Amino acid sequence: MWRRWSVLLAGLVGAVLLGGPAGAAPLLERSRTDGRADAVAAALRRDPVYVTDHAPRALPPDAAARIKASVARLGVPVYVAVTPVSGLGPQNPSESFAALLRDRLGKDGVYIVVPPSGGGGEIRQFGAVRGLPLDDAWSAAGSETAYDVGAPELIARFVDIALSGRARERRDHPRPRPESKVRKALDADDAADRRAARIEWGVFAGGTALSGGSILGLLVGRRVRSARRAAAPKRPPRRSTGKSTRKARG
């Protein structure tokens, strides 16, 4: 009897130990998300535009100033968080990072969360603020810009579309998406390689033509000299006189 209880207890302990990490992972992820929301919200209390300092290559030095100038045109309170969005949960209203920021700030307005590269992110509107086609404008801005356009450029395009009066039209019929910076760099490298290949081929062809011309000139010259020798009249052999023979013998 005691042996059976020991086996059952061991099985329960093993199940708890094996299931513990899997059950703790969502709690740990939620704790990290809450911690990020607390830190970003604290920064937004001091300044309505927060720009991470962990992506200096993706953001220009005047990123915050440019974003402030863009969102000021909307005429409503706007809170912008430029921060990496990976690990912030699925795109679900109950898991929205913008909603977490609003809960901590307790202020109505438009909340924008966007990564430094500009691709993705979310926009939410809370409270009775001026009615703007924010969702349509945000979707259209994402379709009309390259995926790595950068947060300042994406927000500027979003504001332009929101105030254009044609946000839904541009969402349904977006303009052609421009090439990304990576694509432009690759195209520039390909063009440089093609130019280098053309130059190398031109040098090779020129060298080949020069060497071939020299060889051809030598062959032509030899043929001409041979023809001249063949066409020249042959001189009769000189006859030796007896006098000279006797002198030679003497």
Helices and strands as residue ranges (DSSP letters): H 2-46, E 49-51, H 63-71, G 72-74, E 78-82, G 93-95, H 97-105, E 109-114, E 122-126, H 134-144, H 151-162, H 167-172, H 181-231, H 242-249
